[in-house]
Amino acid sequence: MTIIPMRDLKDTVEIERRCAEAGGPVFVTKNGYGRLVVMDIEYYERTMSKIYEAKLVSDGLSDIESGKTVDGDAVRARMAEKYGV
């Protein structure tokens, strides 16, 4: 984990280097307390992708729990009957 003081934000080249080097977020503190998180765009996109995938899984599990699913074999049989597939 990389932690830097707020005053170091002035050196954007150094912040970019630290983000790339850390391979994750850089935490920025002010008066010893966490205030900001700075991250490389690639790390951000990977993280957002994981969050999106987790939401899809969660939504799917919710659908299963609430009975909003249909058996795959039943769907195949209906499609075969309807479309002759």
Sequence and secondary structure as in RCSB ss.txt:
>XXXX:A:sequence
MTIIPMRDLKDTVEIERRCAEAGGPVFVTKNGYGRLVVMDIEYYERTMSKIYEAKLVSDGLSDIESGKTVDGDAV
RARMAEKYGV
>XXXX:A:secstr
 EEEEGGGGG HHHHHHHHHHHTS EEEEETTEEEEEE  HHHHHHHHHHHHHHHHHHHHHHHHHTT    HHHH
HHHHHHHH  
